């Protein structure tokens, strides 16, 4: 019989796999990246104007409540951390054409080659919700 800890860990790993499989399947060829990456310019208050609305911690919402089994932290410096029970990934993000664009640089402490893992996630009009597969994320208030 599986313990509750093993069930949560298995669910977290499945959620991470759902996020990463489409990005890895493209092999980095679908969205060709420019050779030089120029980070967004940041204001003294932290964060570019385009990312400021999404900065914060995001949780999956199930049955009208936050699930703290995993979270997505979008930082003012344009970096992110996806954190779950027993796993962690991170990288850089931007907001382009009302979509959150994630570019992974590490998974579970291992580096990821730039351009090989990325995902474009449409945001709702108010930039406070998005859906990845069947998981609905909302910004924690």
C-alpha positions in Angstrom: 0.0 0.0 0.0 1.3 3.4 -0.9 1.8 6.0 1.8 0.3 9.4 1.5 3.8 10.8 1.0 4.4 8.4 -1.9 1.1 9.4 -3.5 1.9 13.1 -3.3 5.4 12.5 -4.7 4.0 10.4 -7.6 1.4 13.1 -8.3 4.0 15.8 -8.3 6.3 13.9 -10.7 3.3 13.3 -13.0 2.5 17.0 -13.0 6.2 17.9 -13.8 6.1 15.3 -16.6 3.0 16.9 -18.1 4.7 20.2 -18.2 8.0 19.0 -19.6 7.0 16.4 -22.2 5.7 19.0 -24.8 8.8 21.1 -24.3 11.1 18.2 -24.7 9.2 16.7 -27.6 9.9 19.8 -29.7 13.7 19.1 -29.4 14.3 22.8 -29.3 13.6 23.1 -33.0 10.0 24.3 -33.0 10.9 27.7 -31.5 14.3 28.7 -32.7 16.0 31.0 -30.3 18.3 33.8 -31.2 22.0 33.3 -30.4 22.1 36.3 -28.1 19.7 36.7 -25.3 19.1 40.2 -24.1 17.4 40.3 -20.7 14.5 42.7 -20.2 15.4 46.1 -18.7 14.3 46.4 -15.1 13.0 49.4 -13.3 14.2 50.5 -9.9 11.0 49.0 -8.4 12.0 45.6 -9.7 10.8 43.8 -12.8 10.0 45.0 -16.3 6.6 46.5 -16.9 5.5 43.4 -18.9 6.2 40.9 -16.1 5.1 43.0 -13.1 1.5 41.7 -13.2 2.5 38.1 -13.0 5.2 38.4 -10.3 4.3 36.3 -7.3 3.5 32.8 -6.2 1.0 30.7 -8.2 -0.8 27.6 -7.0 -3.0 25.0 -8.6 -6.7 25.5 -7.7 -8.8 22.4 -7.2 -12.4 22.5 -6.0 -12.1 26.2 -5.3 -9.1 26.0 -3.0 -5.3 26.3 -3.4 -3.3 23.1 -3.5 0.0 23.5 -1.9 1.5 20.3 -3.3 3.3 22.4 -6.0 3.9 26.0 -6.7 5.3 28.3 -9.3 7.2 31.3 -8.1 7.7 34.1 -10.6 10.3 36.5 -9.3 10.8 40.2 -10.2 14.2 39.5 -11.7 12.6 37.4 -14.5 13.5 34.0 -13.0 11.1 31.3 -11.9 11.1 28.2 -9.7 8.6 25.3 -10.1 8.6 23.5 -6.8 6.9 20.3 -5.7 7.3 17.6 -3.2 10.6 16.0 -4.1 11.3 18.0 -7.3 12.3 21.5 -8.4 13.0 23.2 -11.7 13.8 26.7 -12.7 14.8 29.2 -15.3 13.9 32.5 -16.9 10.5 33.8 -17.9 8.9 36.6 -19.8 5.4 37.8 -20.8 4.9 38.1 -24.6 1.6 38.7 -26.3 -0.5 37.8 -23.2 1.4 34.6 -22.7 3.8 33.4 -20.0 7.0 32.1 -21.7 9.1 29.7 -19.5 12.7 28.8 -20.5 14.2 26.2 -18.2 17.8 26.3 -17.1 17.8 23.5 -14.5 15.8 20.5 -13.4 16.4 18.9 -10.0 19.8 20.7 -9.7 21.0 19.6 -13.2 21.6 22.2 -15.9 19.4 22.3 -19.0 20.9 23.4 -22.3 19.4 26.7 -23.3 16.6 26.4 -25.8 15.8 22.7 -25.2 13.1 23.1 -22.6 10.5 25.9 -23.0 6.8 26.4 -22.8 4.4 29.2 -23.9 1.3 29.4 -21.6 -1.6 31.7 -22.6 -2.7 34.0 -19.7 -6.3 35.1 -19.1 -7.1 38.7 -19.9 -6.5 39.9 -16.3 -3.1 38.0 -16.1 -4.2 36.2 -12.9 -5.0 32.7 -14.2 -3.6 30.2 -16.7 -4.1 26.5 -17.4 -1.5 23.8 -18.1 -3.3 20.8 -19.4 -6.0 20.2 -16.8 -4.3 22.1 -14.0 -5.7 25.6 -13.3 -3.2 28.0 -11.8 -4.1 31.2 -9.9 -1.9 33.9 -8.4 -1.8 33.8 -4.6 -3.2 37.0 -3.2 
